[in-house]
Every structure is written in C-alpha cells, then in structure tokens.
C-alpha cells in the first residue's frame, strides 16, 4: 500500500534531487489550494487549480481517495509553510475503492489533461514518469496520468530513465483528441462564420423561432433569482433528469462558490425552459452542465441557450468556451484541435492479470481506465 510521507529520490533532468511529499485526503490537499493555484499560474496552466475543491468533491470522485504527490526541492520543507518556490511539480491522482477498501489503482479525473500534472511544460513528462515510479515502488498496481500531449520519443526517454530497476513493469502512452474548446471572435457573426453552414443556420433559426413562439428571454445571471424549487421542477421535467444529490450540489456550488455562473431561458410567466452552468477564469468559460425542458425538441432550446451564451461571453470579453467532457452538438466540428496524452504503468502481477481479464464484465463503457487496459490498439512496453 502507498505510504504517506516524504522521501528523496533521483529526478533525471533536474540539477538537484527533489523530495516527494504525499498528502492524502481532501482536507489535507485543500490546505495547499493557494500554493497550487500559484504554481499552476507560474507553470503556464492558469486556472488548473482554481476550482480544486469543486473537483475534489465531484460525485464521481467522492468514491475515490485523492492523493497529491508533491515534488519538493529540499527535504526540510514544512508542508504548513510550503511556498511555490519549494516545488518542482505536483500531481493529483485518485485511488479507487473496492467495497470500501483501497485498490492500489490510481487514476486521473481529468478529461483534457490540464488538472493532473502541474509542472513547467518542459518538465511535465519527466515529472509524470518520476511520480509513476514513486507510486509503483510504494504499492501501486496501476497508475494512469493524463497531461498535455508530447512526443512519444520524449516519454520513452523519460521512462527508460525512471523505470530502471530489478522489477519489470508494463507501460504505455496514447494520444487522444479532446477538442472541446470554441475560440470566440470579436462578434457573434464573426464567431459563427467559423462554423459549418448547418450549425450557423440552427443557432440563428432556432433562436428566432423560440423568441417568437415561446416568447422566451435570456437571463445572463440567475444566481440570485433561481430557487431550489425551480431547479427541482425543471429537473423533473427535463430531457435528462439527474439525481437529487447532483442537483443539490449544482445549486449549492452556484450559490456558495466564487466564479461559478448559471444562465437561463425562461418564458413569460417565469417558467425556466433551459439552464446552463459552469465556471469562469482567465478569459475562459468552462461549461459543466445543461438542463433542457422536455417536449420542446422542435425549438432545440439547448441550441438556443448556446447562441445566447456565445453572444454574452463575447460581450464580457471571454476568449474561449470549454465544454467539460465535450459535447455532441454540431458546433464540436468548429472546436480547436486539441489533444491529451495518457501515460499508464502497471505491475506484472496476478492482480493486474485478473483485472485485465475481468475488465469486460466491469462496465468498461463507463470507465476510461478499463477501456485503456482492454484496448487492442494500445502497445505496451516492458521496462
């Protein structure tokens, strides 16, 4: 099992050896939120840790145990007094629980690889390799990290250095498309001009139709007017209702956390027909969720609210819209081309053998790690 503590270890490519410090649990990790926010800004990853508490308490992450692996520059650093200058990098991972017990399986919780490995761009692959080895040497069976893409050659070099030892391990990298960002121009028309003809038509046509026939209007900030009762009512009548616990989290987050927003479409009389929520930081608006009232398919209210949102974000100076997890909407064809790299390391053990053999019965369609372990396209290397 992974031990929580600190230890000096070699780190290739860095003049002096760093010292690993591991924090386990949400309370411990959140004590460093300011340091992590500043570190991400200095590493060219502004915003990556701005909403740390939000992601640590996400529904899917509450079933896992979070670990923050810090690479400190000296052994005598006190966590309670830690500064950005004391760190070379930080990696946030989550350990799965099986029937409440630790599994020794560590993975990211990051769609596009921006919130897992915080380090200078030139060192992120080295940091990733070093942390993978550190975790594996302390009991991890499988480790998956996601980060911005780099060349296969650079990763191979890092792992050739870091995985040297008596015990052989399997490792691989894969690059995947994660396009989920729409670049905003100076006007709505200029932004729409970069989209396909069909998408442009729908964004304009459905907006006019909804305004004329539904007599709906756009509210660019519903934080102070939306009630929990209204949110529950829309959820019950929506095309894709969510659990009450998810609904409560959305409402509490909106009301209590800075930086979160919610926009909406409502009809004359006050009935909400669409709500969309997310976060803003550093010129980027990140969309987390959307709710649309059922029975209004011919008006495509989901498209309508996106048309209003794009226009509003341009007005307030937003540079980019990011859809957490992507979107099936046709506007995805106009997203910036972006990629993420996944690094996976696993032990040569009976546990891993049984995990891979049984993966197809463990709902792999819901789990990115299992999909990766099962994929025939993944080429594993032994080191």
Secondary structure, 3 states (H helix, E strand, C coil): CCCCCEEECCCCCCCCCCEEEEEECHHHHHCCHHHHHHHHHHCCCCCCCCCHHHHHCCCCCCCEEEEEEEEECCCCCCHHHCCHHHEEEEEEEEEEEECCEEEEEEECCCCCCCCCEEECHHHHHHHHHHHHHHHHHCCCCEEEEEEECCCHHHHHHHHHHHCCCCCCEEEEEEEEECCCEEECCCCHHHHHCCCCHHHHHHHHHHHHHHHHHCCEEEECCCCCCCCHHHHHHHHHCECCCCCHHHHHHHHHHHHHCCCEEEEEEEECCCCEEEEEEEEEECCEEEEEEEEEECCCHHHCHHHHHHHHHHHHHHHCCCCEEEECCCCCCHHHHHCCCCEEEEEEEEECCHHHHHHHHHHHHCCHHHCHHHHHHHCCCCCCEEC
